[in-house]
């Protein structure tokens, strides 16, 4: 989640999009994490299912970005 907060400083844009408007390619997140495909897939799928991440697909590529609105609502609730 911390890496996705500032994708420009943590990842290179995917060659097909060249920006982070739709998030970070899941392959790049997996590579940076050093975790296995199945482990990172489980973590990211669960965060997407609970609304913390927003999934966007472009062809065969999947991108994730933080759902800042929900994250803010949650942190405000905790305060």
Secondary structure, 3 states (H helix, E strand, C coil): CHHHHCHHHHCCCCCCCCCCCCCEEHHHHHHHHCCCHHHHHHHHHHHHHCCCEEEEEECCEEEEEECHHHHHHHHHHHC
